[in-house]
Amino acid sequence: MERTQPKPRFPPNCKLESSKLVHGRYGTKEMMEIWGAEKTFEYSLKVQGQAALTLSRLYPEIILTADANEIAEKANLQNINPERIRQLEEKTGHDVIGVNLSLEEVVSSTAKPHINKAKTSADTTQPAKALQLKSSLEVLADSVENLRDILTEKSLDWIDVPFMDVTHLYDALPTVAGRAFSHYVEMLQSGLNLLKFIYDNSIKGKWADATGNHHSATALGIDGIKLQEEYCKDLEIGFMDAPAQIPGLEFEADIAFVMSRLSETVDNIARYIAWGRSDDVNVFINASPRKQKGSSAMPHKDVKNGNPDAEEQNISFRNLLMGNLVTAVANCEMSYARTLGASANARINFEDGFNSLDHGIRRLANIAYWMELNKPRSIERVERSFGVVTSQQVMTYLTDQRITSSPMSRSEAHDLMGELATYAYNNGINFTEVVLANDKVRSKLNEQTIREITDPLKYIGDSKRIIRLVAGKYHKVKTF
């Protein structure tokens, strides 16, 4: 099987501009190419150019094809200096006016009257944001798939290594070391499925004027409903038939929700890996060739390749995204039909959220890729139970009429196993020997059967089958 390589935050030899990272620290190259002030200008210019093309295609008598093409060709930061947009925004106090005026300055006199024709500012900002959100979900899906596939491969790598599952912080039942990752793989996939649904249903643009009723289009004799449909189709985004100044902000809350939900799964994975690296567990090993300093006061941490900072960073990002979700849901309260109450925080939260989440997922994928298993310790954690964790299986055999001609009642078998398991555990005696010494059990089960069913290294249920099932369903599956 070809190994899945972790996606880097930045490609090799990439010149990193910390000023473009969130707080100078967080982000990935792909997300940086979507977010930030200049990228927002670029998306706004793109939708202005497409608006001219769509209107000209439907109504060439209103905008000549040549004028529409000129607007579309010049509506980018290759022709417009972003500093000029900032100057105009500062002068006018309005970001879209700054974009439109800067575009007017670089087109011909015949094209100039058609910039922003039949549009209000939200007819630019909303489709521009929709394109940013759409691109961000595509990048995010790719990163989640990468983490999912690396964890899938780990589950297969460790399919034959005995491992002790834990419930309520107690040793519970034996499994194999790869099994937990199948759970996380399936949860990541469920997040991807939800992401795809939201991608298909909650990315909404708009071209419907100041209150969503196509007043400017109607005044020009334009079918505004058809115009909006074609415009959004050309941009490959959705739309509402009955928007207000903007589409309902519940759609943006959907996006915040899937980001938060994915971060919850990533948080669980991060916590599980960090737990497995801890001194008390000591099963997972960070074998990354990139060595990290643990602590000058605690140099023994260097043996473990430093603190689990990538894992803990994802825990921190999870908290951020949970807060962003609360804000996004609060934003849904909108006084019909115009409001800017959600505008500022949504710009901040989506940019910070997408950069942080993608950053964290890629760091965690790298940790998972280089993670190795302390096999002797994994087996030791199973064997330290003295085999008492197999008592459930012995009880099942004692009550099965297919196995013994005189099966016990479940309550009798339950009480007997509780007594024998407690004795074995408290006295540090192998459970197999305690069971073999009990006449009640020996009268129903032979020695070979007892030795087989009390071996904790073999009592793993359907763990291996589950791993192969999940791997077969989801490994390398693409969302888009």
N, C-alpha and C positions, 0 to 999 in steps of 0.2 A: 504494500500500500504506500503510495506516495505521501510523504508527510506534509501536512499543512503548515506553512511558515507563518509566524505571526506578522500581522500588518504593522509596519513601522509608523510612528507618528509623523515622521518626516523621512523622505528618502535619503540615502547616503549622499554626503557632500552638499546637502541643501543648506543654503545660507539662511539661518534662522533670524527673523526679525522679531525680537521679543516684544517690541511695541505693538505688534499685531496679535499677540497672544492675549487671552483673557487674563487680566491682571499681570501681564508679562510672564505668565507661567504655563497656562493651560490651553491646549488646543491641538489640532492636527492640521496638516497641510491642506487636506481636502475641505475641512470646515472653515479654515481661514480663507479659502477661495470663494466661500459663500457669504461669510459674515464680515462685519466691520463697515465703517462709514462709506469708504470708497466702493466696496462691493454693493452696498445698498444703492448708491448712486448708479452703478452699472445696471442693476436690475431695473431701476426706475426708468433709465434711458431705454433699455431694451423693450419694456412694455409700451413706452411712448412710440418707439419705432414700429412695433407691431400694430398698435392702434391705427397708425396712418395706413399701413398696408392693408389691414382688414377693412377699414372704411373705404379705401380706394377700390378694393376688389368688389365690394358690394355696391358702391356708389361712385363710379369713376367720374361722374359729372360733378361731384362735390370736391374730390381730391384727385387730380390727375395722377396717373401711374408714375410719371417721372418725379413729381413732387413727393409722393409717398416713398418711393425708392430712395430719394435723396435724404429724407428725414431718417429712414431706417438705417441707411449707410453711415450717417454721421452721428447717430445717437449712441455713442460709446465714449469711453475715456481715452481712446486713442485720438479723438478729435476735440475732446473737451477736457480742460484742465480741472481736476477736482477742486483745486484751490479757488477757481473762479466760481464754482457752485457754492462753496462755503462763503465767499465774499457776498454773493447775491443773497444767500440765505440769511446772513447776518444783517444785510441791509433791509430785507423785506420781512424778516421774522417768519419765513415760511419755507420749508424744505422743498416742496414740489415746485413752488414758484422759482426757487433758485435753479432747479433742474431745467425747467421750461425756458427760463430766460437765457441760460447758458447755451441751450440747444438753439434757440432763436439766433444767437450771435454767430453760429457757424453754418447756417443754411442760407440759401438764396432768398431773395425777396419774394419770389413766387411760392416758395415752400413755407415761409415763416407763418402766414395766416392759418396754416393747417395744424400747427403744433397744439396739442391738447384740445382739439376741436370736439365739441359735444361731450366734454369730460369735466368732472370735478376732481379734486385732489385725491379722493379715496379711490377713484377709478385708475389711479396710478399706483398708490401705495399698497392697495389690497392685492392686485395681481402680482406686483413685485414681491410682496411678502409671501404670497402663495408659491411663487417660483423658488424662493429661498427655502421655504419649509419643505417643498417637494424634493429639492436637491439634497437637503439635509437628511431627510428620511432615507433617501437612497444610499447616502454615505453611511448612515448609521446601520442600516440593514446589512451592508457589506461587512462592517466591523463585527456585528453580532454573529453573523454567519461564520466569520473567521474564528471567533472564540468558541462557538458551538462545535465546529469541526475539530479544533484542537482538543477540546474536552472529550469528544467522541473517540478520538484516537487514543487518548489516555485511558478511557474506559476499556478499550480493547487490549491495550498494552498490559493492563493489570487485571485481566479477567481471571487469571489462575492464582492470584495471590490472596490467601486468606486475610480477612479483615474483620474487625469488630465494629458493628454498628452501635450507635449510642442513642439512647432515649432518656430524656430528663437528666442528662449528664451522667447516666449510669451505663455500664456495658449492657448491651441488650441481646442481640442475636448475631451469630456469625454471618458474613457475606463474603464478597471479594472486593478488593481495593478499588476496582473500577466502577462498582455499582452506583455509588452516589453520583458520579458524574453523568450517568444516564438520566438521573432525575433532573439535574441541572440542564442537560441538553434538551430534554423535552420541555422544560420551562422556558428556555431561551427560544425554542421553536414556537411555543404558544405566543410568546411576545412578538415574534416575527409575523405570525399569522394575524395578530391584532394590528400590527403596524401596517401590513398590506391592506387590511380592511379600511383603516383610517386614511391611508394614502389614497385609496380609491374613492372614498366617500366624504372626507373632511378637508380636502385642499380646495379652498374656494376663492376664486377671483371675483371681479365685478367690473361692469361698465353700465351703470344705471343712473348716474347723476347724483345730486346732493342728497336726495331722500329715497333713491331707488326706484323712481317712477318714470325715468327716461324723459324728463322735461326738455332738456336741450335737444335730444334726438327728435322728439316730436315737433319741436319748433322748426327744425331743418327738414321736416318731411321724411325722416328716417324711421324705419322700423327698429326701435330700440331693443325690443325683446330679441329679435333675430340678430341684431348687431352684437349684443352681449354674448349670445350663444356662439356665434362664429368666432368672435375675439377670443373667448376662453378656449374654444376648440383649437384655434391656431396656437395658443400658448400651452395647450395640453394640460389644462387645469379645469376644475369644476366650477360651478356657479350656482347661485340661488335664483329661482324665478322671482322671488319677492324679497329682495334684500332691503335693508334700510340704507343709511349712509354707508354702512359696511355690512357684510354678512354677519349673521349671528355669531357671537364670540364663543358659543358652545363648541363650534368647530375647532377653534384654537385650543379650547380646554381638552378636546379629544387628543390632540397632539401632545399636549402637556401630560396627559394621562398615560399615553403609551411610553413616553420617555421615563416617567416616574415608575411605571410598572416594570420596565426593563431594568431600571436602576435597582429595584428591589431584588430582582433575580441576581443581578451582578453583585449586589451587596451580600446576598446569601452565599454565593460562590466564594467571594473574597473572605468572608468570615470562616467558611469551611476550610479553605486553604491555610489561612492564618492559624486556625485551631490545630490543624494537622502539622504545622511547623513548630508549634510550641514545645517547650521542654518536656511538659508532662505527657504529650502525645508522641512527638518526635517521629512521625511516620513520613511526612513529606519533606523533601530536601530541595532547597533552592540551589540548583546547579548551574545557574547562569554564569557564563564566563566573565560577565561584567561584575566585578567585585564591588560591594558596597560596604562602607564603614558603618558599624553598628553603633558604637558609643565609646568615647574615649574613657569614660568611667567604667564601662563594662565591656572590655575587649573580647570576652568570650562570645559575644554576639557575632563577632566577625566569622566565627566558625560556621554560623548559620547564614552567612552572606548578608548580614545586617538585619535591621528591623523589617517587619512586613509592611513597608511604607506604601507600596503599590496597592496592597489589599486595604489598608486603612484609608488611603486616599479615596478609594471607591466607596467606602462607608461614608466618608465626608460628602462626596458628590451625591450620594443617595439622599442625604439630609437636605442638600441644596435643592434637588429636583422635587422632593416632597413639598418644600416651601413654594417652589414655582408652581406646582399643581394647585396648591391652595389659592395662590394669587390668580391663576388662570380661571379657576372656578368662580372666584369673586368677581372677576372681570365680566362674567356672563350677565351680570346685572346691568342692563343698558336702557337708558331712557330713550324710547323710540321718538324720533328716528335718527338723531345725530348725537354723537358723543365722542370725546377724545380721552375718556377716563381710563381706558386700558392701553392707550397708544405707547406711552413712555415705558411702562414696566414690561410690556410684551417685547419691545425691542431689546431691552436689557436681558430679560429672562431667557428668551429663545437663543440669543447669541451665546450667553454664558452657559446655558443648559446644554446646547448641542456640542459646544466645544469641550465642556467638562466631561460629559458622558462619553463622547468618542475617545477623548484622551484616556479616561479611566479604563474603558473596555480594552483598548489596545495595550495598555500597560499590563492589565490582568492576563490578556492572551499571551503576552511574552513570559509572564511568570509561569503560567500553566504549561507553556511549551517546554521550558527548561526544567520543570519540576520532575524530580526523580523520587523513587520510593525506597524507604528503608525497610526492606523485606523482612529481615529478622525481627525488627521491632513490630512490624505488622502482625507477624505470626505470634510473637510473644504476647501481644495484647489479646489475642484469642485464647491462648493457652492459660493465661493467668486466671481465667474463670474456673480452672480445674474441670472444665467440661460441664458444669452445672447448667450452662445455657442450653444444653440439649435435653433438659428434663421434659420440655413440652413434647418433644418427639417420642421419648420413652412413654409418656402418658398416652399419646395417640396410639402407639403400638399395643399397649396393655388393654385398650378399650376396643380394639378392632377384631371382630369375630373372624375375619379372613386370615388373621395371623395367629390367634390363639383360640383354642376350643372353648375356653371358659373366660371370656373377657371380663374385666373389672367394670364397675360403674365409673362414670367420669369423676364423680366426687371422690370415690375411694382412691382412684389412680392419682387424682390431683393432690390429695392430702399426703399420700405416700411419697410422691415425687418431691413435694415441698419439704417433707421431713428428711429425705435422703440428701437432697441438694443442700439444704441448710447445714446438715452434718458435715458433708464433704467440704463446703466452703469455709465453715468456721474452723475446721481442723486442718485445712490445707491438704486434703486427700483427693486423689484423682476420682472423679465421679464414677468412672467406669468400674473401679474396684469396689466402691460402695454399693453400686447396683448389683454387681456380680455376687456380693456377699449377702444379698437379701433373698430369703427363701421364697417370698411371695412373687418376686419378679422372676426368679429362676424357675419357678413352677410353670411359668407361662411363656418365657422367651429363652432360647438357647444362648450359649456363650458367644457364638460367632455373631449372632444378631445383636446382642447387647453391646459388644465391642464396636460394631459398625455404627450403631445408631447413637452411641455416646461419644463419638469422635467429633469434637467441635470444628476441626479443620475441614470436615466433609459436610457439615450441616449448614448448607448455604441456600437451601430452597431453590428458587428458579432464577437466582441472581445472574448466572451466565446467559441464560436464555433471554432475559430482559435486556441485557446489554446488547446482544446481537440484534434483537428486535428493534430497539431504538436506533442503533447504528444503521441498520438497513433502511429505516424509514427516512432518516433526516440527514445523514452524512452527505455533504456537498450539494444539498438541495438549495436552489437559488430562489430568492423572494421575488426578484424582478427579472 
